[in-house]
Amino acid sequence: MNPVVSKNQLTRSLKTNLAIRFIALSTIGMAFIFLINNYLIFWRGWPGLITLFSNKNWFGLEPVKKSLSDVEILLGWLQVTSYVGLLLVLVLYIVLTSNRALREDASCLTSLSAYIIRVAFWAVLFIGVVDSAISFLRVEGLLSDVVGSELEKSLAQSRFRGIYVHYPLILISLIFAYYIKGLSFIWLALLVVIAEFQIVIVRFIFSYEQAFLGDLVRFWYAALFLFASAYTLIEDAHVRVDVLYAGFNKTKKAWVNLVGSILLGVPLCWTILALGMWSKATVINSPLLAFEMTQSGFGLYVKYLMAGFLAVYALSMMIQFTSYFLSSAADLKGEPEL
């Protein structure tokens, strides 16, 4: 073998690995930075990149609403730095780990996606049960006996219930998801069936019907539909309706998965995030900011969380599509399985 050719091939292979890893990791990193900045802009009042660069102090343009203060300009530049800094950190990390296999990064991304889905599972389970209990006690006039009249009034407010009941349960879910990894969404499907079955029993046998019972079914079913999609993608269990793919060899399948993931899957997820979180009035941000609830005062106060399901769905699917991208590239390069 010609040592010069061999060295050139190794150099090209290394550069290709670095480029592939940068594309994959920067895609996920940018998604997280986007979500963080979305929180800072719409929940904490930071200016954001568009407002910053539309300010007349920079380009002589009229401001979108008003001139920014020095503090707001500083905060805006911190947001700019978060994007640039991420790219620089990724470049440094990728260079320092240049010998890392593509499958290792793919495995890490799959684990991250699985963790996010486990957190979502435990969160909807805990919130569904606790919120149903609160609503039941309110309907029956027993809540004040349990928590007192003042706390009863507070729990009737969606913002209070979201911040002091739902958010702590989500934090607890982060811990449960870390230690309990043998999750199957079969359990959530079972819970949906049980919730629907209890409606039938209490309605037709005991003539008891309340709004929170139906809300619980919709809450869990929405979670099952959106989160199980990403979970099924992780398990590679989606049904492929195709004419050609099944007859492809391993190389052609890898090309299909690579191109499909990066040109179809990831852009779709970015579209959901961008359109859903671009402003205060968008389909995801608006319910979250307002802690939106159903019209029934005695139903579950979880409608705003169901809007957030879309963001979780898009993020988890994007991570897994990126993992597919890395795995397919590894197949094309002939990397051994882990």
C-alpha positions in Angstrom: 0.0 0.0 0.0 1.3 3.5 -0.9 2.0 5.2 2.5 1.3 8.6 1.0 -2.1 7.6 -0.4 -2.9 5.9 2.9 -2.0 9.0 4.9 -4.1 11.2 2.5 -7.1 8.9 2.9 -6.8 9.0 6.7 -6.6 12.7 6.6 -9.7 13.0 4.4 -11.5 10.5 6.6 -10.6 12.5 9.8 -11.8 15.8 8.2 -15.0 14.1 7.1 -15.6 12.8 10.7 -15.0 16.3 12.1 -17.4 17.9 9.7 -20.1 15.3 10.3 -19.8 15.6 14.1 -19.9 19.4 13.9 -23.1 19.4 11.8 -24.7 17.0 14.2 -23.7 18.5 17.5 -24.2 22.1 16.4 -27.7 21.2 15.3 -28.6 20.0 18.7 -26.6 22.6 20.5 -28.4 25.4 18.6 -31.8 23.9 19.5 -31.0 24.0 23.2 -29.6 27.6 22.9 -32.7 28.6 21.0 -35.0 27.2 23.8 -32.9 28.9 26.5 -33.1 32.3 24.7 -36.8 31.8 24.0 -37.2 31.6 27.8 -35.0 34.6 28.4 -36.9 36.7 25.8 -40.5 35.9 26.6 -40.3 35.0 30.3 -37.5 37.3 31.5 -37.7 40.2 29.1 -34.4 39.9 27.4 -34.3 41.7 24.0 -33.3 38.8 21.7 -31.2 39.0 18.6 -33.8 40.5 16.3 -34.6 43.3 18.6 -31.0 44.0 19.3 -30.0 44.2 15.7 -33.1 46.3 14.8 -32.1 48.9 17.3 -31.1 52.3 15.9 -28.0 52.4 18.0 -26.4 49.8 15.7 -27.6 50.3 12.1 -29.3 53.7 12.1 -32.7 52.0 11.9 -35.8 53.0 13.7 -36.3 50.6 16.7 -39.0 48.0 16.5 -40.7 49.4 19.6 -38.3 51.6 21.5 -34.6 52.2 21.9 -32.8 49.7 24.1 -31.2 50.7 27.4 -27.6 49.9 28.0 -28.5 47.0 30.2 -30.8 45.5 27.5 -28.1 46.0 24.9 -25.7 44.1 27.2 -28.2 41.3 27.6 -28.7 41.1 23.9 -25.0 40.7 23.2 -24.9 38.0 25.9 -27.5 36.2 23.8 -25.4 36.7 20.7 -22.4 35.3 22.6 -24.3 32.2 23.6 -24.7 31.2 19.9 -21.1 32.1 18.9 -19.7 30.6 22.1 -21.5 27.4 21.5 -20.0 27.0 18.1 -16.5 27.7 19.4 -16.8 25.3 22.3 -18.0 22.6 19.9 -15.1 23.2 17.5 -12.7 22.9 20.4 -14.4 19.7 21.8 -14.5 18.1 18.4 -10.9 18.8 17.7 -9.8 17.5 21.1 -11.9 14.3 20.6 -11.0 13.9 16.9 -10.5 10.1 17.4 -14.0 9.6 18.8 -16.2 7.3 16.7 -19.4 8.6 15.1 -21.3 5.8 16.8 -20.3 7.0 20.2 -21.8 10.4 19.6 -24.9 8.7 18.1 -25.2 6.6 21.2 -25.0 9.6 23.5 -27.6 11.5 21.5 -29.9 8.5 21.7 -29.5 8.3 25.4 -30.2 12.1 25.7 -33.4 11.7 23.7 -34.5 8.7 25.7 -33.9 10.7 28.9 -36.0 13.6 27.7 -38.8 11.2 26.9 -38.6 9.5 30.3 -38.8 12.9 32.0 -41.9 13.7 29.9 -43.5 10.3 30.8 -43.0 10.8 34.6 -44.1 14.4 34.4 -47.4 13.7 32.7 -48.0 10.7 35.1 -47.4 12.7 38.3 -49.1 15.9 37.1 -52.1 13.9 35.8 -52.6 12.1 39.1 -52.0 15.1 41.4 -54.0 17.6 39.3 -56.9 15.1 39.1 -56.8 14.7 42.9 -56.9 18.5 43.4 -59.8 18.9 40.9 -61.8 16.1 42.5 -61.4 17.7 46.0 -62.5 21.1 44.6 -65.6 19.6 42.9 -66.6 17.8 46.1 -65.9 20.9 48.3 -63.2 19.0 50.3 -60.1 20.9 49.2 -60.4 23.6 51.9 -60.6 20.9 54.6 -57.3 19.4 53.3 -55.2 22.5 52.5 -57.1 25.5 54.0 -59.3 28.1 52.4 -56.5 30.4 51.4 -54.5 27.7 49.6 -57.8 26.5 48.0 -58.2 30.0 46.4 -54.7 29.9 45.2 -55.0 26.5 43.7 -58.0 27.8 41.7 -55.5 30.0 39.8 -53.8 28.4 36.8 -50.5 30.3 37.3 -50.2 29.4 41.0 -51.0 25.7 40.3 -48.5 25.7 37.4 -45.7 27.2 39.3 -46.2 25.6 42.7 -47.6 22.2 41.7 -46.7 21.3 38.2 -43.2 22.7 38.0 -42.0 20.9 41.2 -43.4 17.7 39.8 -41.5 18.2 36.6 -38.3 18.6 38.7 -39.1 15.4 40.5 -39.5 13.7 37.2 -36.0 14.7 36.2 -34.7 12.7 39.1 -37.0 9.7 38.5 -36.1 9.6 34.8 -32.4 9.6 35.7 -32.6 6.5 38.0 -35.4 4.6 36.4 -34.4 3.7 32.8 -36.6 0.7 32.0 -39.4 2.8 30.7 -41.9 1.6 28.2 -44.7 3.7 26.8 -46.9 0.6 27.0 -47.5 1.8 30.6 -48.8 5.1 29.4 -51.1 3.4 26.9 -52.4 1.3 29.8 -53.0 4.4 31.9 -55.0 5.9 29.0 -57.2 2.8 28.9 -57.7 2.8 32.7 -58.6 6.5 32.7 -61.1 5.9 29.9 -62.5 2.8 31.6 -63.0 4.7 34.9 -65.1 7.3 33.0 -67.4 4.5 31.7 -67.7 3.0 35.2 -68.4 6.2 37.1 -70.7 7.6 34.4 -72.9 4.6 33.7 -72.9 2.9 37.0 -72.6 5.8 39.5 -74.0 8.6 37.3 -71.0 10.7 38.2 -69.4 12.8 35.5 -66.9 15.6 35.9 -64.7 17.6 33.4 -61.4 16.6 34.9 -62.0 12.9 34.0 -62.1 13.6 30.3 -59.3 16.1 30.6 -57.1 13.4 32.1 -57.7 11.1 29.1 -56.9 13.8 26.6 -53.8 14.9 28.6 -52.3 11.3 28.7 -53.4 10.5 25.2 -51.7 13.6 23.8 -48.5 12.6 25.6 -48.7 9.1 24.3 -49.1 10.2 20.7 -46.3 12.8 20.7 -43.7 11.2 23.0 -44.2 7.7 21.9 -43.3 8.8 18.3 -39.8 9.7 19.4 -39.6 6.7 21.7 -40.6 4.4 18.7 -38.0 6.2 16.6 -35.4 5.4 19.2 -36.4 1.7 19.1 -36.4 1.8 15.3 -39.9 0.4 15.4 -41.8 2.8 13.1 -43.6 1.1 10.2 -41.9 1.9 6.9 -44.4 2.2 4.1 -42.1 2.0 1.1 -41.6 0.2 -2.2 -37.9 0.5 -2.7 -36.2 0.7 0.8 -36.8 -2.9 1.8 -34.8 -4.1 -1.2 -31.8 -1.8 -0.6 -28.5 -3.1 0.6 -26.9 -1.7 3.8 -25.1 1.1 2.0 -28.2 2.4 0.2 -30.3 2.2 3.3 -27.6 4.3 5.1 -27.7 6.9 2.4 -31.5 7.1 2.6 -31.5 7.4 6.4 -28.6 10.0 6.3 -30.2 12.2 3.7 -33.7 11.8 5.0 -32.7 12.6 8.6 -30.7 15.8 7.8 -32.9 17.2 4.9 -36.4 16.1 6.0 -36.5 15.1 9.7 -34.3 17.8 11.3 -35.8 20.7 9.2 -39.4 19.5 10.2 -38.4 19.7 13.8 -36.9 23.1 13.4 -40.0 24.3 11.7 -42.2 23.2 14.6 -39.9 25.0 17.1 -39.5 28.2 15.0 -43.2 28.6 14.1 -44.4 27.5 17.6 -42.0 29.8 19.6 -41.2 32.8 17.4 -43.3 35.3 19.3 -45.6 35.6 22.3 -48.6 34.9 20.2 -47.4 31.6 18.7 -49.1 28.3 19.3 -46.6 27.1 21.9 -45.5 30.3 23.6 -48.9 31.8 24.0 -50.5 29.0 26.1 -47.3 28.5 28.2 -47.0 32.2 29.0 -50.7 32.5 30.0 -50.8 29.1 31.8 -53.8 28.4 29.6 -56.5 26.1 31.0 -59.8 24.7 29.7 -63.0 26.7 30.0 -64.2 24.4 32.8 -63.0 25.8 36.1 -63.1 22.3 37.7 -61.2 20.5 34.9 -57.4 19.9 34.9 -55.2 22.9 34.6 -52.9 21.3 32.1 -53.9 22.7 28.7 -50.7 24.9 28.6 -48.6 21.8 29.1 -50.2 20.1 26.1 -48.9 23.0 24.0 -45.4 22.4 25.5 -45.7 18.8 24.3 -45.0 20.0 20.8 -41.7 21.5 21.8 -40.7 18.3 23.6 -41.7 16.3 20.6 -39.7 18.4 18.2 -36.6 18.4 20.4 -36.6 14.7 21.1 -37.3 13.8 17.5 -34.5 16.2 16.3 -32.0 14.6 18.6 -32.9 11.1 17.4 -32.9 12.2 13.7 -29.4 13.5 14.3 -28.4 10.3 16.0 -29.7 8.5 12.8 -27.6 10.9 10.7 -24.4 9.9 12.7 -25.2 6.2 12.7 -25.8 6.2 8.9 -22.6 8.1 8.3 -20.8 5.5 10.4 -22.3 2.8 8.3 -21.1 4.4 5.1 -17.6 4.8 6.6 -17.5 1.2 7.7 -17.3 1.9 11.4 -17.7 -1.2 13.6 -20.7 -1.6 15.8 -20.3 -0.6 19.4 
